[in-house]
Amino acid sequence: MKSYSINELLQSPPLKQKVEVNGWVKTFRSNRFIALNDGSTIKNIQCVVDFERFDEDLLKKIATGAALKIKGVLVESLGKGQSVEIQAEEIFVHGLSDPDSYPIQPKKHSMEFLREQAHLRIRTNTFAAVMRVRSALSFAIHAYFQKNGFYYFHAPIITGSDAEGAGEMFRVSTLDPKNPPLTDSGEVNYKEDFFGKETNLTVSGQLEAEAYAMGLGKVYTFGPTFRAENSNTSRHLAEFWMIEPEMAFYDLKDNMDLAEDFIKNIISYLLENCEEDLAFLENRLLDEEKTKPMAERSDMKLTERLKFVVDNEFIRITYTEAIDILRNSKPNKKKKFQYLINEWGADLQSEHERYLVEKHFKCPVILFDYPAKIKAFYMRLNEDGKTVRAMDILFPGIGEIVGGSQREERLDVLKEKIAALGIDEKELWWYLDLRKFGTAVHSGFGLGFERMVQFTTGMGNIRDVIPFPRTPQNAEF
């Protein structure tokens, strides 16, 4: 007998045939109706039990959270809420569940409570929907790049360089923390460490991806990155995933074109393939919005927000133009912004980015040509000597979601920028080599995967879009 997923039974029901399903009990009502879910869909399948057919001791074992195999005939349902149901003929208990101690009861749980049960929260409708969307988004990302001639590149997780220059990195070492070897000057002697130098977990695969783009043409990374930022906010994780394409012979305009097309493509895939999960998450978000003050409520439903990105051309303006708009905006003049815009060179905050997208332009925005002093050393310096060919993509409800740039391909200029920041050339000798041997215009961008999952699911906290979040003082699972 074929074992079906619940999604298969609901999509193409083999009516009046004997079927087999496996799953976990959501509810067992009136000692007669089992709601079973196997994770393949947001929907449960109802299994109807004739209690005269089954041993009473067996029925006592069926409780919320128990894992069952059920065999029976699939028939049209006469009850409300489901189109088909299984008339149970055989029940096998894979694993028992204690109804008194099982944490995921059929009731509303707070997000904080579910984070404490991260190993079981996937059995809730919300987290199952989020993780199915996350999986679909991963597939769409790989499919897009493979279709467009990119090669998947695995960047090293252990690195000796700080691509972002932030210094907030996790050290990797095999030295005895209580008694490390010391140099004559009393400092830790990393020459005796495993790699013979100080190493860390990577914050970005960009620099290494640049190297491979300068031989393969177009590459992309999609892997874990790490940042030791002691930040307990709804937007930060210590471990997160990044998508970072790098393209040889692409200038800033090419980079912006690719990023816009890429984002529209992957969101379109979700709209076409995750309809049920998105509908559930949209209703969940609507209920959540009702609890917020009017001023904090979103003007758009979840699917409207996704279509807003897909259906609109992204407006492209310079940082300088954006500063002029913000400086003269009502929120700035009336001092409604938390961070007032007074002069050119200010680092834009989420409130400024969202104003541009949601209030001023009413469409996604790409800002470019940022002040060099607030951007990374590897971004190409413009002819004005004060701006770089950087670009950020701004979304409704979230602000910046993509950051990228045309990379600095001129050896002399790159050396000057490195020296100005006090970076030792020896640390980046191989990166400078790329400018010595066949240098060329090239560009790339980075998309924080969890940030995109958060946007597409409407979840308010980034800790709820990754299976096991890593944050300050939290590595429980």
Contacts in CASP RR format, 6 or more apart in sequence:
PFRMAT RR
TARGET T0000
AUTHOR 0000-0000-0000
METHOD contacts of the structure
MODEL  1
MKSYSINELLQSPPLKQKVEVNGWVKTFRSNRFIALNDGSTIKNIQCVVD
FERFDEDLLKKIATGAALKIKGVLVESLGKGQSVEIQAEEIFVHGLSDPD
SYPIQPKKHSMEFLREQAHLRIRTNTFAAVMRVRSALSFAIHAYFQKNGF
YYFHAPIITGSDAEGAGEMFRVSTLDPKNPPLTDSGEVNYKEDFFGKETN
LTVSGQLEAEAYAMGLGKVYTFGPTFRAENSNTSRHLAEFWMIEPEMAFY
DLKDNMDLAEDFIKNIISYLLENCEEDLAFLENRLLDEEKTKPMAERSDM
KLTERLKFVVDNEFIRITYTEAIDILRNSKPNKKKKFQYLINEWGADLQS
EHERYLVEKHFKCPVILFDYPAKIKAFYMRLNEDGKTVRAMDILFPGIGE
IVGGSQREERLDVLKEKIAALGIDEKELWWYLDLRKFGTAVHSGFGLGFE
RMVQFTTGMGNIRDVIPFPRTPQNAEF
1 18 0 8 1.000
1 19 0 8 1.000
1 20 0 8 1.000
1 71 0 8 1.000
2 19 0 8 1.000
2 20 0 8 1.000
3 20 0 8 1.000
3 21 0 8 1.000
3 22 0 8 1.000
4 14 0 8 1.000
4 19 0 8 1.000
4 20 0 8 1.000
4 21 0 8 1.000
5 21 0 8 1.000
5 38 0 8 1.000
5 40 0 8 1.000
5 41 0 8 1.000
6 21 0 8 1.000
6 23 0 8 1.000
6 36 0 8 1.000
6 37 0 8 1.000
6 38 0 8 1.000
6 39 0 8 1.000
6 40 0 8 1.000
6 41 0 8 1.000
6 43 0 8 1.000
6 44 0 8 1.000
6 45 0 8 1.000
7 40 0 8 1.000
7 41 0 8 1.000
7 43 0 8 1.000
8 40 0 8 1.000
9 19 0 8 1.000
9 21 0 8 1.000
9 45 0 8 1.000
9 74 0 8 1.000
9 84 0 8 1.000
10 41 0 8 1.000
10 43 0 8 1.000
10 45 0 8 1.000
10 83 0 8 1.000
10 84 0 8 1.000
13 74 0 8 1.000
13 83 0 8 1.000
13 84 0 8 1.000
14 74 0 8 1.000
15 74 0 8 1.000
15 75 0 8 1.000
15 76 0 8 1.000
15 84 0 8 1.000
16 73 0 8 1.000
16 74 0 8 1.000
16 75 0 8 1.000
17 73 0 8 1.000
17 74 0 8 1.000
18 71 0 8 1.000
18 72 0 8 1.000
18 73 0 8 1.000
18 74 0 8 1.000
18 89 0 8 1.000
19 71 0 8 1.000
19 72 0 8 1.000
19 73 0 8 1.000
19 74 0 8 1.000
19 86 0 8 1.000
20 69 0 8 1.000
20 70 0 8 1.000
20 71 0 8 1.000
20 72 0 8 1.000
21 36 0 8 1.000
21 38 0 8 1.000
21 45 0 8 1.000
21 47 0 8 1.000
21 69 0 8 1.000
21 70 0 8 1.000
21 86 0 8 1.000
22 38 0 8 1.000
22 67 0 8 1.000
22 68 0 8 1.000
22 69 0 8 1.000
22 70 0 8 1.000
22 94 0 8 1.000
23 36 0 8 1.000
23 37 0 8 1.000
23 38 0 8 1.000
23 39 0 8 1.000
23 67 0 8 1.000
23 68 0 8 1.000
23 69 0 8 1.000
24 36 0 8 1.000
24 37 0 8 1.000
24 38 0 8 1.000
24 65 0 8 1.000
24 66 0 8 1.000
24 67 0 8 1.000
24 68 0 8 1.000
24 123 0 8 1.000
25 34 0 8 1.000
25 35 0 8 1.000
25 36 0 8 1.000
25 62 0 8 1.000
25 63 0 8 1.000
25 64 0 8 1.000
25 65 0 8 1.000
25 66 0 8 1.000
25 67 0 8 1.000
25 68 0 8 1.000
25 97 0 8 1.000
26 35 0 8 1.000
26 36 0 8 1.000
26 37 0 8 1.000
26 44 0 8 1.000
26 64 0 8 1.000
26 65 0 8 1.000
26 106 0 8 1.000
27 33 0 8 1.000
27 34 0 8 1.000
27 35 0 8 1.000
27 64 0 8 1.000
27 106 0 8 1.000
28 34 0 8 1.000
28 35 0 8 1.000
28 62 0 8 1.000
28 63 0 8 1.000
28 64 0 8 1.000
29 35 0 8 1.000
31 49 0 8 1.000
31 51 0 8 1.000
31 59 0 8 1.000
32 48 0 8 1.000
32 49 0 8 1.000
32 51 0 8 1.000
33 46 0 8 1.000
33 47 0 8 1.000
33 48 0 8 1.000
33 49 0 8 1.000
34 46 0 8 1.000
34 47 0 8 1.000
34 48 0 8 1.000
34 49 0 8 1.000
34 62 0 8 1.000
34 68 0 8 1.000
34 70 0 8 1.000
34 88 0 8 1.000
35 44 0 8 1.000
35 45 0 8 1.000
35 46 0 8 1.000
35 47 0 8 1.000
36 44 0 8 1.000
36 45 0 8 1.000
36 46 0 8 1.000
36 47 0 8 1.000
36 68 0 8 1.000
36 70 0 8 1.000
37 43 0 8 1.000
37 44 0 8 1.000
37 45 0 8 1.000
37 123 0 8 1.000
37 128 0 8 1.000
39 128 0 8 1.000
39 132 0 8 1.000
41 276 0 8 1.000
42 125 0 8 1.000
42 128 0 8 1.000
42 129 0 8 1.000
42 132 0 8 1.000
42 276 0 8 1.000
42 277 0 8 1.000
42 280 0 8 1.000
43 82 0 8 1.000
43 276 0 8 1.000
44 82 0 8 1.000
45 82 0 8 1.000
45 84 0 8 1.000
45 85 0 8 1.000
45 86 0 8 1.000
46 77 0 8 1.000
46 82 0 8 1.000
46 85 0 8 1.000
46 86 0 8 1.000
47 70 0 8 1.000
47 85 0 8 1.000
47 86 0 8 1.000
47 88 0 8 1.000
48 85 0 8 1.000
48 86 0 8 1.000
48 87 0 8 1.000
48 88 0 8 1.000
49 59 0 8 1.000
49 88 0 8 1.000
49 91 0 8 1.000
50 87 0 8 1.000
50 88 0 8 1.000
51 59 0 8 1.000
53 88 0 8 1.000
53 89 0 8 1.000
54 88 0 8 1.000
54 91 0 8 1.000
58 91 0 8 1.000
58 93 0 8 1.000
61 93 0 8 1.000
61 96 0 8 1.000
62 68 0 8 1.000
62 91 0 8 1.000
62 93 0 8 1.000
63 96 0 8 1.000
63 97 0 8 1.000
63 98 0 8 1.000
63 99 0 8 1.000
63 102 0 8 1.000
64 97 0 8 1.000
64 99 0 8 1.000
64 102 0 8 1.000
64 104 0 8 1.000
64 105 0 8 1.000
64 106 0 8 1.000
65 97 0 8 1.000
65 102 0 8 1.000
65 104 0 8 1.000
65 123 0 8 1.000
66 93 0 8 1.000
66 94 0 8 1.000
66 95 0 8 1.000
66 96 0 8 1.000
66 97 0 8 1.000
67 93 0 8 1.000
67 94 0 8 1.000
67 95 0 8 1.000
67 97 0 8 1.000
68 91 0 8 1.000
68 92 0 8 1.000
68 93 0 8 1.000
68 94 0 8 1.000
69 90 0 8 1.000
69 91 0 8 1.000
69 92 0 8 1.000
69 94 0 8 1.000
70 86 0 8 1.000
70 88 0 8 1.000
70 90 0 8 1.000
70 91 0 8 1.000
70 92 0 8 1.000
71 88 0 8 1.000
71 89 0 8 1.000
71 90 0 8 1.000
71 91 0 8 1.000
72 86 0 8 1.000
72 87 0 8 1.000
72 88 0 8 1.000
72 89 0 8 1.000
72 90 0 8 1.000
73 86 0 8 1.000
73 87 0 8 1.000
73 89 0 8 1.000
74 84 0 8 1.000
74 85 0 8 1.000
74 86 0 8 1.000
75 84 0 8 1.000
75 85 0 8 1.000
75 86 0 8 1.000
75 87 0 8 1.000
76 83 0 8 1.000
76 84 0 8 1.000
76 85 0 8 1.000
77 83 0 8 1.000
77 84 0 8 1.000
77 85 0 8 1.000
79 85 0 8 1.000
103 113 0 8 1.000
103 117 0 8 1.000
103 120 0 8 1.000
104 117 0 8 1.000
104 120 0 8 1.000
104 121 0 8 1.000
104 123 0 8 1.000
104 124 0 8 1.000
109 124 0 8 1.000
111 461 0 8 1.000
111 464 0 8 1.000
114 121 0 8 1.000
114 124 0 8 1.000
114 127 0 8 1.000
114 464 0 8 1.000
115 121 0 8 1.000
115 463 0 8 1.000
115 464 0 8 1.000
115 469 0 8 1.000
118 467 0 8 1.000
118 468 0 8 1.000
118 469 0 8 1.000
118 476 0 8 1.000
118 477 0 8 1.000
119 477 0 8 1.000
121 127 0 8 1.000
122 128 0 8 1.000
122 131 0 8 1.000
122 467 0 8 1.000
125 280 0 8 1.000
126 280 0 8 1.000
126 281 0 8 1.000
126 284 0 8 1.000
127 464 0 8 1.000
129 277 0 8 1.000
129 280 0 8 1.000
129 281 0 8 1.000
129 457 0 8 1.000
130 281 0 8 1.000
130 453 0 8 1.000
130 457 0 8 1.000
130 459 0 8 1.000
130 464 0 8 1.000
130 465 0 8 1.000
131 467 0 8 1.000
132 274 0 8 1.000
132 277 0 8 1.000
133 270 0 8 1.000
133 274 0 8 1.000
133 277 0 8 1.000
133 278 0 8 1.000
133 281 0 8 1.000
133 453 0 8 1.000
133 456 0 8 1.000
133 457 0 8 1.000
134 453 0 8 1.000
134 457 0 8 1.000
134 465 0 8 1.000
136 269 0 8 1.000
136 270 0 8 1.000
136 273 0 8 1.000
136 274 0 8 1.000
137 266 0 8 1.000
137 269 0 8 1.000
137 270 0 8 1.000
137 449 0 8 1.000
137 452 0 8 1.000
137 453 0 8 1.000
137 456 0 8 1.000
138 222 0 8 1.000
138 449 0 8 1.000
139 269 0 8 1.000
140 265 0 8 1.000
140 266 0 8 1.000
140 269 0 8 1.000
140 270 0 8 1.000
141 222 0 8 1.000
141 243 0 8 1.000
141 266 0 8 1.000
141 449 0 8 1.000
142 152 0 8 1.000
142 222 0 8 1.000
143 269 0 8 1.000
144 262 0 8 1.000
144 265 0 8 1.000
144 266 0 8 1.000
145 152 0 8 1.000
145 220 0 8 1.000
145 245 0 8 1.000
146 152 0 8 1.000
148 218 0 8 1.000
149 218 0 8 1.000
150 218 0 8 1.000
150 219 0 8 1.000
150 220 0 8 1.000
150 245 0 8 1.000
151 212 0 8 1.000
151 216 0 8 1.000
151 217 0 8 1.000
151 218 0 8 1.000
151 219 0 8 1.000
151 220 0 8 1.000
152 219 0 8 1.000
152 220 0 8 1.000
152 221 0 8 1.000
152 222 0 8 1.000
153 208 0 8 1.000
153 209 0 8 1.000
153 212 0 8 1.000
153 216 0 8 1.000
153 219 0 8 1.000
153 220 0 8 1.000
153 221 0 8 1.000
154 221 0 8 1.000
154 223 0 8 1.000
155 202 0 8 1.000
155 205 0 8 1.000
155 208 0 8 1.000
155 209 0 8 1.000
155 221 0 8 1.000
155 223 0 8 1.000
155 244 0 8 1.000
156 202 0 8 1.000
156 205 0 8 1.000
156 208 0 8 1.000
157 201 0 8 1.000
157 202 0 8 1.000
157 224 0 8 1.000
158 172 0 8 1.000
158 195 0 8 1.000
158 199 0 8 1.000
158 200 0 8 1.000
158 201 0 8 1.000
158 202 0 8 1.000
159 199 0 8 1.000
159 200 0 8 1.000
159 201 0 8 1.000
159 202 0 8 1.000
159 205 0 8 1.000
159 208 0 8 1.000
160 195 0 8 1.000
160 197 0 8 1.000
160 198 0 8 1.000
160 199 0 8 1.000
160 200 0 8 1.000
160 427 0 8 1.000
161 207 0 8 1.000
161 427 0 8 1.000
161 428 0 8 1.000
161 431 0 8 1.000
162 169 0 8 1.000
162 200 0 8 1.000
162 203 0 8 1.000
163 202 0 8 1.000
163 203 0 8 1.000
163 204 0 8 1.000
163 205 0 8 1.000
163 206 0 8 1.000
163 207 0 8 1.000
163 376 0 8 1.000
163 378 0 8 1.000
164 203 0 8 1.000
164 204 0 8 1.000
164 376 0 8 1.000
165 376 0 8 1.000
165 377 0 8 1.000
165 421 0 8 1.000
166 203 0 8 1.000
166 227 0 8 1.000
166 229 0 8 1.000
168 203 0 8 1.000
168 227 0 8 1.000
168 228 0 8 1.000
168 229 0 8 1.000
169 200 0 8 1.000
169 201 0 8 1.000
169 203 0 8 1.000
169 226 0 8 1.000
169 227 0 8 1.000
169 228 0 8 1.000
170 200 0 8 1.000
170 201 0 8 1.000
170 226 0 8 1.000
170 228 0 8 1.000
170 238 0 8 1.000
171 198 0 8 1.000
171 199 0 8 1.000
171 200 0 8 1.000
172 195 0 8 1.000
172 199 0 8 1.000
172 200 0 8 1.000
172 201 0 8 1.000
173 190 0 8 1.000
173 193 0 8 1.000
173 194 0 8 1.000
173 198 0 8 1.000
173 199 0 8 1.000
174 193 0 8 1.000
174 194 0 8 1.000
175 181 0 8 1.000
175 188 0 8 1.000
175 190 0 8 1.000
175 192 0 8 1.000
175 193 0 8 1.000
180 188 0 8 1.000
180 189 0 8 1.000
181 188 0 8 1.000
181 189 0 8 1.000
181 192 0 8 1.000
182 188 0 8 1.000
182 189 0 8 1.000
183 189 0 8 1.000
190 196 0 8 1.000
190 197 0 8 1.000
190 198 0 8 1.000
191 197 0 8 1.000
193 199 0 8 1.000
201 225 0 8 1.000
201 226 0 8 1.000
202 225 0 8 1.000
202 226 0 8 1.000
203 225 0 8 1.000
203 226 0 8 1.000
203 227 0 8 1.000
204 225 0 8 1.000
204 242 0 8 1.000
204 244 0 8 1.000
205 221 0 8 1.000
205 225 0 8 1.000
205 242 0 8 1.000
205 244 0 8 1.000
206 221 0 8 1.000
206 244 0 8 1.000
206 246 0 8 1.000
206 378 0 8 1.000
206 444 0 8 1.000
206 446 0 8 1.000
207 378 0 8 1.000
207 428 0 8 1.000
207 431 0 8 1.000
209 219 0 8 1.000
209 220 0 8 1.000
209 221 0 8 1.000
209 244 0 8 1.000
209 245 0 8 1.000
209 246 0 8 1.000
210 246 0 8 1.000
210 407 0 8 1.000
210 431 0 8 1.000
210 434 0 8 1.000
210 442 0 8 1.000
211 430 0 8 1.000
211 431 0 8 1.000
211 434 0 8 1.000
212 219 0 8 1.000
212 246 0 8 1.000
213 219 0 8 1.000
213 246 0 8 1.000
213 247 0 8 1.000
213 248 0 8 1.000
213 442 0 8 1.000
214 248 0 8 1.000
214 434 0 8 1.000
214 438 0 8 1.000
214 440 0 8 1.000
214 442 0 8 1.000
215 248 0 8 1.000
217 247 0 8 1.000
217 248 0 8 1.000
217 249 0 8 1.000
218 245 0 8 1.000
218 246 0 8 1.000
218 247 0 8 1.000
218 248 0 8 1.000
219 245 0 8 1.000
219 246 0 8 1.000
220 243 0 8 1.000
220 244 0 8 1.000
220 245 0 8 1.000
220 246 0 8 1.000
221 242 0 8 1.000
221 243 0 8 1.000
221 244 0 8 1.000
221 245 0 8 1.000
222 241 0 8 1.000
222 242 0 8 1.000
222 243 0 8 1.000
222 244 0 8 1.000
222 449 0 8 1.000
223 241 0 8 1.000
223 242 0 8 1.000
223 243 0 8 1.000
224 239 0 8 1.000
224 240 0 8 1.000
224 241 0 8 1.000
224 242 0 8 1.000
225 239 0 8 1.000
225 240 0 8 1.000
225 241 0 8 1.000
225 242 0 8 1.000
226 238 0 8 1.000
226 239 0 8 1.000
226 240 0 8 1.000
227 236 0 8 1.000
227 237 0 8 1.000
227 238 0 8 1.000
227 240 0 8 1.000
228 238 0 8 1.000
229 236 0 8 1.000
229 238 0 8 1.000
230 472 0 8 1.000
231 472 0 8 1.000
232 471 0 8 1.000
232 472 0 8 1.000
234 460 0 8 1.000
234 461 0 8 1.000
234 462 0 8 1.000
234 463 0 8 1.000
235 451 0 8 1.000
235 462 0 8 1.000
236 462 0 8 1.000
236 471 0 8 1.000
237 450 0 8 1.000
237 462 0 8 1.000
237 463 0 8 1.000
237 466 0 8 1.000
237 469 0 8 1.000
237 470 0 8 1.000
237 471 0 8 1.000
238 470 0 8 1.000
238 471 0 8 1.000
238 472 0 8 1.000
239 466 0 8 1.000
239 469 0 8 1.000
239 470 0 8 1.000
240 448 0 8 1.000
240 449 0 8 1.000
240 450 0 8 1.000
240 462 0 8 1.000
240 466 0 8 1.000
241 448 0 8 1.000
241 449 0 8 1.000
241 450 0 8 1.000
241 466 0 8 1.000
242 446 0 8 1.000
242 447 0 8 1.000
242 448 0 8 1.000
242 449 0 8 1.000
243 446 0 8 1.000
243 447 0 8 1.000
243 448 0 8 1.000
243 449 0 8 1.000
244 444 0 8 1.000
244 445 0 8 1.000
244 446 0 8 1.000
244 447 0 8 1.000
245 258 0 8 1.000
245 262 0 8 1.000
245 444 0 8 1.000
245 445 0 8 1.000
245 446 0 8 1.000
246 442 0 8 1.000
246 443 0 8 1.000
246 444 0 8 1.000
247 254 0 8 1.000
247 255 0 8 1.000
247 258 0 8 1.000
247 442 0 8 1.000
247 443 0 8 1.000
247 444 0 8 1.000
248 440 0 8 1.000
248 441 0 8 1.000
248 442 0 8 1.000
249 440 0 8 1.000
249 441 0 8 1.000
249 442 0 8 1.000
250 258 0 8 1.000
250 406 0 8 1.000
250 441 0 8 1.000
250 442 0 8 1.000
250 443 0 8 1.000
250 444 0 8 1.000
251 389 0 8 1.000
251 406 0 8 1.000
251 441 0 8 1.000
251 443 0 8 1.000
252 368 0 8 1.000
252 380 0 8 1.000
252 389 0 8 1.000
252 391 0 8 1.000
252 405 0 8 1.000
252 406 0 8 1.000
252 443 0 8 1.000
254 443 0 8 1.000
255 391 0 8 1.000
255 404 0 8 1.000
255 405 0 8 1.000
255 406 0 8 1.000
255 443 0 8 1.000
255 444 0 8 1.000
255 445 0 8 1.000
256 314 0 8 1.000
256 316 0 8 1.000
256 366 0 8 1.000
256 368 0 8 1.000
256 391 0 8 1.000
258 445 0 8 1.000
259 366 0 8 1.000
259 391 0 8 1.000
259 393 0 8 1.000
259 402 0 8 1.000
259 404 0 8 1.000
259 445 0 8 1.000
260 314 0 8 1.000
260 364 0 8 1.000
260 366 0 8 1.000
260 393 0 8 1.000
263 309 0 8 1.000
263 393 0 8 1.000
263 401 0 8 1.000
263 402 0 8 1.000
263 447 0 8 1.000
264 309 0 8 1.000
264 310 0 8 1.000
266 452 0 8 1.000
267 306 0 8 1.000
267 309 0 8 1.000
267 310 0 8 1.000
267 456 0 8 1.000
268 310 0 8 1.000
270 278 0 8 1.000
270 306 0 8 1.000
270 456 0 8 1.000
271 278 0 8 1.000
271 303 0 8 1.000
271 306 0 8 1.000
271 307 0 8 1.000
271 310 0 8 1.000
278 302 0 8 1.000
278 303 0 8 1.000
278 306 0 8 1.000
278 456 0 8 1.000
279 303 0 8 1.000
281 302 0 8 1.000
281 457 0 8 1.000
281 458 0 8 1.000
281 459 0 8 1.000
282 301 0 8 1.000
282 302 0 8 1.000
282 303 0 8 1.000
285 301 0 8 1.000
285 302 0 8 1.000
285 458 0 8 1.000
286 301 0 8 1.000
289 297 0 8 1.000
289 298 0 8 1.000
298 305 0 8 1.000
298 396 0 8 1.000
298 397 0 8 1.000
299 358 0 8 1.000
300 308 0 8 1.000
300 396 0 8 1.000
302 457 0 8 1.000
302 458 0 8 1.000
305 396 0 8 1.000
305 397 0 8 1.000
305 455 0 8 1.000
306 456 0 8 1.000
308 363 0 8 1.000
308 364 0 8 1.000
308 396 0 8 1.000
309 364 0 8 1.000
309 395 0 8 1.000
309 396 0 8 1.000
312 363 0 8 1.000
312 364 0 8 1.000
313 363 0 8 1.000
314 363 0 8 1.000
314 364 0 8 1.000
314 365 0 8 1.000
314 366 0 8 1.000
314 393 0 8 1.000
315 361 0 8 1.000
315 363 0 8 1.000
315 364 0 8 1.000
315 365 0 8 1.000
315 366 0 8 1.000
316 365 0 8 1.000
316 366 0 8 1.000
316 368 0 8 1.000
317 325 0 8 1.000
317 365 0 8 1.000
317 366 0 8 1.000
317 367 0 8 1.000
317 368 0 8 1.000
318 367 0 8 1.000
318 368 0 8 1.000
318 369 0 8 1.000
319 345 0 8 1.000
319 348 0 8 1.000
319 367 0 8 1.000
319 368 0 8 1.000
319 369 0 8 1.000
319 370 0 8 1.000
319 371 0 8 1.000
319 387 0 8 1.000
320 344 0 8 1.000
320 369 0 8 1.000
320 387 0 8 1.000
322 348 0 8 1.000
322 352 0 8 1.000
322 356 0 8 1.000
322 365 0 8 1.000
322 367 0 8 1.000
323 341 0 8 1.000
323 344 0 8 1.000
323 345 0 8 1.000
323 346 0 8 1.000
325 356 0 8 1.000
325 360 0 8 1.000
326 332 0 8 1.000
326 337 0 8 1.000
326 341 0 8 1.000
326 348 0 8 1.000
326 352 0 8 1.000
326 355 0 8 1.000
326 356 0 8 1.000
327 341 0 8 1.000
327 342 0 8 1.000
329 355 0 8 1.000
329 359 0 8 1.000
329 360 0 8 1.000
330 336 0 8 1.000
331 337 0 8 1.000
331 351 0 8 1.000
331 355 0 8 1.000
332 340 0 8 1.000
332 341 0 8 1.000
337 349 0 8 1.000
337 351 0 8 1.000
337 352 0 8 1.000
337 355 0 8 1.000
338 349 0 8 1.000
338 351 0 8 1.000
339 346 0 8 1.000
339 349 0 8 1.000
339 351 0 8 1.000
339 352 0 8 1.000
341 352 0 8 1.000
344 371 0 8 1.000
345 371 0 8 1.000
345 373 0 8 1.000
345 374 0 8 1.000
347 374 0 8 1.000
348 367 0 8 1.000
350 398 0 8 1.000
350 399 0 8 1.000
350 400 0 8 1.000
353 365 0 8 1.000
353 392 0 8 1.000
353 394 0 8 1.000
353 399 0 8 1.000
353 400 0 8 1.000
354 394 0 8 1.000
354 396 0 8 1.000
354 397 0 8 1.000
354 398 0 8 1.000
354 399 0 8 1.000
356 365 0 8 1.000
356 367 0 8 1.000
356 394 0 8 1.000
357 363 0 8 1.000
357 364 0 8 1.000
357 365 0 8 1.000
357 394 0 8 1.000
357 395 0 8 1.000
357 396 0 8 1.000
357 397 0 8 1.000
357 399 0 8 1.000
358 396 0 8 1.000
358 397 0 8 1.000
364 393 0 8 1.000
364 394 0 8 1.000
364 395 0 8 1.000
364 396 0 8 1.000
365 393 0 8 1.000
365 394 0 8 1.000
366 391 0 8 1.000
366 392 0 8 1.000
366 393 0 8 1.000
366 394 0 8 1.000
367 391 0 8 1.000
367 392 0 8 1.000
367 394 0 8 1.000
368 389 0 8 1.000
368 390 0 8 1.000
368 391 0 8 1.000
368 392 0 8 1.000
369 382 0 8 1.000
369 387 0 8 1.000
369 388 0 8 1.000
369 389 0 8 1.000
369 390 0 8 1.000
370 379 0 8 1.000
370 387 0 8 1.000
370 388 0 8 1.000
370 390 0 8 1.000
370 392 0 8 1.000
371 386 0 8 1.000
371 387 0 8 1.000
371 388 0 8 1.000
372 379 0 8 1.000
372 381 0 8 1.000
372 385 0 8 1.000
372 386 0 8 1.000
372 387 0 8 1.000
372 388 0 8 1.000
375 388 0 8 1.000
375 390 0 8 1.000
375 405 0 8 1.000
376 405 0 8 1.000
377 408 0 8 1.000
377 414 0 8 1.000
377 417 0 8 1.000
377 418 0 8 1.000
377 421 0 8 1.000
377 423 0 8 1.000
378 405 0 8 1.000
378 407 0 8 1.000
378 408 0 8 1.000
378 414 0 8 1.000
379 388 0 8 1.000
379 389 0 8 1.000
379 390 0 8 1.000
379 404 0 8 1.000
379 405 0 8 1.000
379 406 0 8 1.000
379 407 0 8 1.000
379 408 0 8 1.000
380 388 0 8 1.000
380 389 0 8 1.000
380 405 0 8 1.000
380 406 0 8 1.000
380 407 0 8 1.000
380 408 0 8 1.000
380 409 0 8 1.000
380 410 0 8 1.000
381 387 0 8 1.000
381 388 0 8 1.000
381 408 0 8 1.000
381 413 0 8 1.000
381 417 0 8 1.000
382 388 0 8 1.000
382 389 0 8 1.000
388 405 0 8 1.000
389 405 0 8 1.000
389 406 0 8 1.000
390 403 0 8 1.000
390 404 0 8 1.000
390 405 0 8 1.000
391 402 0 8 1.000
391 403 0 8 1.000
391 404 0 8 1.000
391 405 0 8 1.000
391 445 0 8 1.000
392 400 0 8 1.000
392 402 0 8 1.000
392 403 0 8 1.000
392 404 0 8 1.000
393 400 0 8 1.000
393 401 0 8 1.000
393 402 0 8 1.000
393 403 0 8 1.000
394 400 0 8 1.000
394 401 0 8 1.000
395 401 0 8 1.000
395 455 0 8 1.000
397 455 0 8 1.000
398 451 0 8 1.000
398 454 0 8 1.000
398 455 0 8 1.000
401 447 0 8 1.000
401 448 0 8 1.000
401 451 0 8 1.000
401 452 0 8 1.000
401 455 0 8 1.000
402 445 0 8 1.000
402 446 0 8 1.000
402 447 0 8 1.000
403 445 0 8 1.000
403 446 0 8 1.000
403 447 0 8 1.000
404 443 0 8 1.000
404 444 0 8 1.000
404 445 0 8 1.000
404 446 0 8 1.000
405 443 0 8 1.000
405 444 0 8 1.000
405 445 0 8 1.000
406 441 0 8 1.000
406 442 0 8 1.000
406 443 0 8 1.000
406 444 0 8 1.000
407 442 0 8 1.000
407 443 0 8 1.000
407 444 0 8 1.000
408 414 0 8 1.000
408 417 0 8 1.000
409 435 0 8 1.000
409 439 0 8 1.000
409 440 0 8 1.000
409 441 0 8 1.000
409 442 0 8 1.000
410 435 0 8 1.000
410 439 0 8 1.000
411 432 0 8 1.000
411 435 0 8 1.000
411 436 0 8 1.000
411 439 0 8 1.000
414 432 0 8 1.000
414 435 0 8 1.000
415 425 0 8 1.000
415 432 0 8 1.000
418 425 0 8 1.000
418 428 0 8 1.000
419 425 0 8 1.000
425 432 0 8 1.000
450 462 0 8 1.000
450 465 0 8 1.000
450 466 0 8 1.000
451 462 0 8 1.000
453 459 0 8 1.000
453 465 0 8 1.000
453 466 0 8 1.000
454 460 0 8 1.000
454 462 0 8 1.000
454 465 0 8 1.000
457 465 0 8 1.000
459 465 0 8 1.000
462 469 0 8 1.000
463 469 0 8 1.000
463 471 0 8 1.000
468 477 0 8 1.000
END
